[in-house]
Amino acid sequence: MLLARLATRTAKPDGQCCIPPEKVKEYLHDLPVKALPGIGHVLEEKLRKRLVTTCGQLQMIPKESLQKDFGLKTGNMLWNYSRGIDTRLVGLAQENKSLGADVNWGVRFKDLKDAQHFLKKLCDEVSLRLQGCGVKGRTFTLKIKKRKIDAGEPAKYLGCGICDNLSHSTTVAMATDDVNVLYRIASQLFGHFQIDVEDIRGMGLQVTKLEMAFIAKQGNEKNSIHAWLSSTMKNDSNRPKSNQSKSADTGNGKQSVDEDTTRLASFLVGPLVQSNARPSTSNVGNRQDAGLPPMHDLDVGVIDSLPPELLSEINEIYNGELLNFISERKNIRADICHKSLDGTLSTEKTRSSSCLGSSDNLVSRQVFE
């Protein structure tokens, strides 16, 4: 690697350089020590004080002396590099830790529609970059440059100028590179800023916690709803089947999917709703989103006990409204419990007061007698 770097530097700007093995010593003899990688101004000055300016002069110094004067690691490096020895291995390029896109020039929005259109194009670009690199991400960060208060026009035409840097992040259960999912996540993050779109001077979307696409796909399949339903069906396989169920097993794949959906729907609504439900299946059949029941029929306790991966997938089926629905139901339950507790305390207080009143009347009656 060392000789390749030196030859490349010698060949610049538009020449060629070849260093055969038999000419390595000749090439290095008059080469300045500052041309070696790893030798900066400080180390070069120390070598100059020892009257060492070329690799040929450096070769005359024993390794033990270099280790004593410059330390074990630096001494070994100087001794090896002066002779063209480099034991480092050529490795693959380091994997990306993050991937995204930023636009900080020419960003001027007139209204919210312009900002949403720009955000959609930004998600398109990030999705293409993720797919081009064969990766998917789980953590998404939306960055916005907001024009600083009382900031004048930037010196550069349509530049961002003096801005405040704002950001919001979120992490999803399963890695994705789908542009529609990215846009939905970015739109939710954009809603957290609550700023005037006319003050936006830059926008960027960064994706971290990257996974290789084929690994992420295996994880998604493992944690998918149908995989979970399949596992429950395997657990029920040991139970005796009726003749009717055996004949149903000979149906096509669509019937199997319908059974999975029905099983999931009956699980989500809970036993109470199932017992009170009418025989008609219109509530399930009318839904276009995977045939699941309406949200107001769901059992919050059952939903809250699901694994995060399944909860995230079901939330996507309900267009991202399921988590808000669960939060509202929990708040309603908390209010009911609070009111019930207040009513119980009030009743106990009334009973206590009546008991005290009866006791006072009894004492006064005894004294009178």
Secondary structure, DSSP 8 states (H G I E B T S, - for coil): -HHHHHHHHHHTTT------GGGHHHHHHT-BGGGSTT--HHHHHHHHHTT--BHHHHHTS-HHHHHHHH-HHHHHHHHHHTTT------------SEEEEEE-SS---SSHHHHHHHHHHHHHHHHHHHHHHTEEEEEEEEEEEEE-TT----SSTT---SEEEEEEEEEEEEEE--HHHHHHHHHHHHHHH---GGGEEEEEEEEES-EEHHHHHHHHHHTSHHHHHHHHHHHGGGS---HHHHHHTTS-HHHHHHHHHHHHHHHHHHHHHHHHS-S--HHHHT--STT---GGGS-HHHHHTS-HHHHHHHHHHTTT-HHHHHHHHHHHHHHHHHHHHHHHHHHHHHHHHHHHHHHHHHHHHHHH-
